[in-house]
Structure formats: structure tokens, C-alpha cells
């Protein structure tokens, strides 16, 4: 919904984007001001007492205990809710002034029609966040971007000039690292089970999240790369080339056509024989 909203604003001519970044937001929320915000709605003393204990409970890192004087523990069960409560005044003010702001947790962008308007809005937002709310706006990462000429990243998506939206380079790098870990070649596994129980859930979730942009060609490239890694895992799991020969004979290949592949070599996963035999494990042929 957030991504759709930003694309709508850009398409309607609000191309100057305030790409804001809060420095260590979850670690800098003032406890006193946060409690006061909660008290505007919650009057139950037991709930407020429990909330104060949660904020002051501290954290353990590396076996060491640290007291929380500011902020909410990242990963805490109600930290996202508290973060939204504390930034609600920003939402309210931006809405009252008619600004087109899209926020998800501590990440937000504001779309404006002109550069001067964007500069004016950015100054007022920084003043509100730093002077009145006790937060810190990152001076280097917060900037104004002309989306018609420059790209910007929001929630792992890169908005390119020309109104295109693709996964960011950071998101792609993280995705490939995870795929490499799942399909590491030094494992002996049942490939069908690996695909069904481990690989598919991750790929499906990632694809659903990033599939709303212009990603057809990129997804096709990633699909080919993943299939090649799976072929490499299968060859490595068979260990001996005679296992590959046995499977080929089952499919009607003649003995004189049997290849002499190195089962652990990466280049072998790109051979015609490896592509053909991947069908045995429910994998379609790939380019």
C-alpha cells in the first residue's frame, strides 16, 4: 500500500521527494514523551506501569546488561506499536497541511510538486522532529530527490527515473546471499525436499514482496541462476558420474553418449546433460 501510494503521488506530478532518515530512531525515543503520548488515550494505571517497566527493563548483549534510558528495544513485541504512536503527531501535522507523506514505521517520504516547496517542508519536518520530539534526523541520508532524474530507495525498492520500481541493489545482494546459503554445493540433500521445504517458501515470499514493480526480466535472470545452482547441488549430491549415467540410461540415452563430467565443478551445472537430468527431480529445463 505504501509503495502504491508513492507511485500514485509521483504519477500525479509530485516528483520532488523528501527522502528522510531518522538516526537510530528506536534507540532515541524519549521515554517521558512517549508515556505522555500513550496517556492521551490509555488511562489504565496497570497498563502504564507495565509499559514503563518494559521500557526500563534493559537489554542483554553479548552477556552484558545495559540499562535503557532512551528508546524501545528493537525486536520487542510492542516496539513497532510504540514507534508508530510516537510518530503519530508527524502524521497528523502532515495530513492537516495537505502534504503527501507516506510512512512505514520510521521510514517515510514526502512528495512535493516543487523543489522550493520540498525545501520548506523539509525544514519544518526537521524542526518538529528534533526540537519538539527529541529525535535526530540523519544529516547525510536525508535529502531532496528529483524522482524524474534521480533514483531513491524506500522499503527495499528503488524508484528509478521514468516511474520504474525495482528491488534495490542491497535487497538483491541480501537475496543472493540467502540463496547461496540454501543451495550451497557442499551438501548432500534430496533436491525436491530442499526446494519444497526451504527454497520455495523464501523465494515465494521475496517474490510476492518485490513482484509489484517492473521485475519480469530480473526475475527471469534470477530464476535461471537459481536453477543452475540447484543443478549443481544435484550433481554434487550424486557424487559419482555413474549415477548421472544411470539416470540418463533410464531416459533412453545410449551408452556412447555418456558425458565425462566433473560432478563438483560449477561449469558442469551448465551442461546440456545436467539440464536434461534436472527434470528427474521436478525441475524444468532452463537456459
C-alpha positions as CSV (number, residue, x, y, z in Angstrom):
1,X,0.0,0.0,0.0
2,X,2.8,2.4,0.8
3,X,4.6,1.7,-2.5
4,X,1.4,2.1,-4.4
5,X,0.8,5.4,-2.7
6,X,4.2,6.8,-3.6
7,X,3.8,5.8,-7.2
8,X,0.5,7.5,-7.4
9,X,1.9,10.7,-6.0
10,X,4.8,10.7,-8.5
11,X,2.4,10.0,-11.4
12,X,0.3,13.0,-10.3
13,X,3.3,15.3,-10.6
14,X,4.7,15.3,-7.0
15,X,8.1,14.4,-8.3
16,X,10.3,16.2,-5.6
17,X,10.7,13.6,-2.9
18,X,12.0,14.3,0.6
19,X,13.8,11.0,1.4
20,X,14.1,11.2,5.2
21,X,16.1,9.1,7.6
22,X,15.9,9.1,11.3
23,X,19.2,8.3,13.0
24,X,18.8,5.4,15.4
25,X,15.1,6.0,15.8
26,X,14.2,3.1,18.0
27,X,17.2,3.9,20.3
28,X,16.4,7.6,20.8
29,X,12.7,7.8,21.6
30,X,12.4,9.7,24.9
31,X,10.6,7.6,27.5
32,X,8.9,10.5,29.2
33,X,7.4,12.0,26.0
34,X,6.4,8.5,24.8
35,X,4.5,7.8,28.0
36,X,2.7,11.2,27.7
37,X,1.6,10.3,24.2
38,X,0.2,7.0,25.5
39,X,-1.6,8.7,28.3
40,X,-3.6,10.7,25.8
41,X,-5.5,7.5,25.1
42,X,-4.7,5.0,27.8
43,X,-5.7,5.8,31.4
44,X,-5.4,2.3,33.0
45,X,-2.6,2.6,35.6
46,X,-1.6,-1.0,35.4
47,X,-1.1,-0.8,31.6
48,X,1.0,2.4,32.0
49,X,3.1,0.8,34.8
50,X,3.7,-2.3,32.7
51,X,4.8,-0.1,29.8
52,X,7.2,1.8,31.9
53,X,8.7,-1.4,33.2
54,X,9.1,-2.7,29.6
55,X,10.9,0.5,28.6
56,X,13.3,0.4,31.6
57,X,13.9,-3.3,31.6
58,X,17.2,-3.0,29.7
59,X,18.8,-5.4,27.2
60,X,21.4,-8.1,27.3
61,X,24.0,-8.1,24.5
62,X,27.0,-10.4,24.4
63,X,26.4,-11.4,28.0
64,X,26.4,-7.8,29.2
65,X,23.4,-6.0,30.7
66,X,22.6,-2.4,29.5
67,X,20.0,-0.1,31.0
68,X,17.6,1.6,28.6
69,X,17.5,5.3,29.3
70,X,16.1,6.1,25.9
71,X,14.4,4.2,23.1
72,X,12.4,1.0,22.8
73,X,14.2,-2.4,22.5
74,X,14.4,-3.4,18.8
75,X,12.7,-6.7,18.4
76,X,10.4,-6.1,21.4
77,X,6.9,-7.2,20.9
78,X,5.3,-3.8,21.2
79,X,8.2,-1.7,19.9
80,X,6.7,-1.2,16.4
81,X,3.4,-0.1,18.0
82,X,5.2,2.4,20.3
83,X,7.2,3.7,17.4
84,X,4.0,4.4,15.5
85,X,2.4,6.1,18.5
86,X,5.3,8.4,18.9
87,X,5.4,9.5,15.3
88,X,1.6,10.0,15.1
89,X,1.9,13.8,15.6
90,X,4.1,13.9,12.4
91,X,1.4,12.1,10.5
92,X,-1.3,14.4,11.9
93,X,0.5,17.6,11.0
94,X,1.4,16.5,7.5
95,X,-2.2,15.5,6.9
96,X,-3.5,18.8,8.2
97,X,-1.2,20.7,6.0
98,X,-2.1,18.7,2.9
99,X,1.4,17.2,2.4
100,X,1.7,13.8,0.7
101,X,3.6,11.8,3.2
102,X,3.9,8.0,3.2
103,X,5.4,6.4,6.3
104,X,6.1,2.8,7.3
105,X,7.5,2.6,10.9
106,X,10.4,5.0,11.0
107,X,10.8,5.2,7.2
108,X,8.9,7.9,5.4
109,X,9.0,10.1,2.3
110,X,7.1,13.3,1.4
111,X,6.3,14.0,-2.2
112,X,6.1,17.7,-3.3
113,X,5.4,19.5,-6.6
114,X,8.3,21.9,-6.5
115,X,11.8,22.0,-5.1
116,X,11.2,25.1,-3.1
117,X,8.1,23.5,-1.6
118,X,10.1,20.4,-0.7
119,X,12.9,22.5,0.9
120,X,10.3,24.4,3.0
121,X,8.6,21.2,4.1
122,X,11.9,19.5,5.0
123,X,12.9,22.4,7.2
124,X,9.6,22.3,9.1
125,X,9.8,18.5,9.5
126,X,13.3,18.6,10.8
127,X,12.3,21.3,13.3
128,X,9.4,19.3,14.5
129,X,11.3,16.0,14.9
130,X,14.4,17.5,16.5
131,X,13.2,20.4,18.6
132,X,9.8,19.2,19.7
133,X,10.1,15.4,19.6
134,X,13.8,14.9,20.7
135,X,14.7,12.8,17.7
136,X,17.7,13.1,15.3
137,X,17.4,13.4,11.6
138,X,20.4,11.9,9.7
139,X,22.1,14.9,8.1
140,X,23.7,13.0,5.3
141,X,21.0,10.5,4.4
142,X,18.1,13.0,4.5
143,X,17.8,14.7,1.1
144,X,15.5,16.0,-1.6
145,X,15.4,13.9,-4.8
146,X,14.0,14.9,-8.1
147,X,12.5,11.5,-9.0
148,X,12.3,12.4,-12.7
149,X,16.2,12.5,-12.8
150,X,17.4,10.6,-9.7
151,X,16.6,7.3,-8.0
152,X,15.7,6.8,-4.4
153,X,15.1,3.8,-2.2
154,X,12.2,3.1,0.1
155,X,11.4,-0.2,1.8
156,X,13.9,-2.0,-0.2
157,X,12.5,-0.8,-3.6
158,X,14.4,1.5,-5.9
159,X,12.3,4.1,-7.6
160,X,14.1,4.8,-10.9
161,X,13.6,7.8,-13.2
162,X,10.8,7.1,-15.7
163,X,8.5,5.8,-12.9
164,X,10.1,2.4,-12.7
165,X,10.3,0.4,-9.5
166,X,12.7,-2.4,-9.0
167,X,14.4,-4.2,-6.0
168,X,17.3,-2.2,-4.6
169,X,20.8,-3.4,-5.0
170,X,21.0,-4.0,-1.3
171,X,17.9,-6.2,-1.4
172,X,19.3,-8.2,-4.3
173,X,22.6,-8.7,-2.6
174,X,20.8,-10.0,0.5
175,X,18.6,-12.2,-1.5
176,X,21.5,-13.8,-3.4
177,X,23.4,-14.3,-0.1
178,X,20.4,-16.2,1.3
179,X,20.0,-18.3,-1.9
180,X,23.7,-19.2,-1.8
181,X,23.3,-20.4,1.7
182,X,20.3,-22.5,0.9
183,X,21.8,-24.0,-2.2
184,X,25.4,-24.4,-1.0
185,X,27.2,-27.0,-3.1
186,X,28.9,-28.8,-0.2
187,X,25.7,-30.6,0.9
188,X,24.2,-33.9,0.1
189,X,20.4,-33.5,0.1
190,X,17.2,-34.6,-1.6
191,X,16.8,-31.7,-4.0
192,X,13.0,-32.0,-4.2
193,X,12.7,-31.6,-0.4
194,X,15.2,-28.8,-0.4
195,X,13.1,-26.9,-3.0
196,X,9.8,-27.6,-1.3
197,X,10.6,-27.0,2.3
198,X,13.4,-24.4,2.3
199,X,13.9,-22.7,-1.1
200,X,10.3,-22.2,-2.3
201,X,9.0,-20.5,0.9
202,X,11.8,-18.0,0.8
203,X,11.6,-17.3,-2.9
204,X,7.8,-17.1,-2.8
205,X,7.8,-14.5,0.0
206,X,10.6,-12.4,-1.6
207,X,8.8,-12.6,-5.0
208,X,5.5,-11.5,-3.6
209,X,7.1,-8.6,-1.8
210,X,9.1,-7.3,-4.8
211,X,6.7,-8.5,-7.6
212,X,4.7,-5.3,-7.8
213,X,7.4,-3.5,-9.7
214,X,8.9,-3.8,-13.2
215,X,10.8,-7.0,-12.4
216,X,9.9,-9.5,-15.2
217,X,13.4,-9.6,-16.8
218,X,15.2,-9.5,-13.4
219,X,13.1,-12.4,-12.0
220,X,13.8,-14.4,-15.1
221,X,17.5,-13.9,-14.7
222,X,17.3,-14.9,-11.0
223,X,15.2,-17.9,-11.9
224,X,17.9,-19.1,-14.3
225,X,20.6,-18.6,-11.7
226,X,18.7,-20.4,-9.0
227,X,18.1,-23.4,-11.3
228,X,21.7,-23.6,-12.2
229,X,22.6,-23.7,-8.5
230,X,20.1,-26.5,-8.0
231,X,21.6,-28.5,-10.8
232,X,25.0,-28.0,-9.1
233,X,23.6,-29.3,-5.8
234,X,22.1,-32.3,-7.6
235,X,25.3,-33.2,-9.3
236,X,27.2,-32.8,-6.0
237,X,24.7,-35.0,-4.2
238,X,25.0,-37.7,-6.8
239,X,28.8,-37.6,-6.2
240,X,29.7,-40.1,-8.9
241,X,29.3,-39.6,-12.6
242,X,27.9,-43.1,-12.9
243,X,24.8,-42.0,-11.0
244,X,24.2,-39.4,-13.7
245,X,24.8,-42.1,-16.4
246,X,22.3,-44.4,-14.7
247,X,19.6,-41.7,-14.7
248,X,20.4,-40.9,-18.4
249,X,20.0,-44.6,-19.4
250,X,16.6,-44.6,-17.7
251,X,15.6,-41.8,-20.1
252,X,16.8,-43.7,-23.1
253,X,20.2,-42.3,-23.7
254,X,22.8,-44.5,-25.4
255,X,25.9,-45.5,-23.6
256,X,28.1,-43.9,-26.2
257,X,26.6,-40.5,-25.4
258,X,27.5,-40.6,-21.7
259,X,29.5,-37.5,-20.7
260,X,32.5,-37.4,-18.5
261,X,31.5,-34.5,-16.2
262,X,33.2,-33.4,-13.0
263,X,30.3,-33.6,-10.6
264,X,31.7,-30.9,-8.3
265,X,32.6,-28.3,-11.0
266,X,30.4,-25.3,-11.3
267,X,30.6,-25.3,-15.1
268,X,29.1,-28.8,-15.2
269,X,25.8,-27.4,-14.0
270,X,25.5,-25.5,-17.3
271,X,25.9,-28.6,-19.5
272,X,23.1,-30.0,-21.6
273,X,23.2,-33.3,-19.7
274,X,22.7,-31.6,-16.3
275,X,19.8,-29.5,-17.7
276,X,18.1,-32.6,-19.0
277,X,18.5,-34.7,-15.9
278,X,17.1,-31.9,-13.7
279,X,13.7,-32.9,-14.9
280,X,14.1,-36.1,-12.9
281,X,13.8,-34.0,-9.8
282,X,10.9,-31.9,-10.9
283,X,13.0,-29.1,-12.2
284,X,12.2,-27.7,-15.6
285,X,14.9,-27.1,-18.2
286,X,16.4,-23.6,-18.1
287,X,18.5,-21.5,-20.4
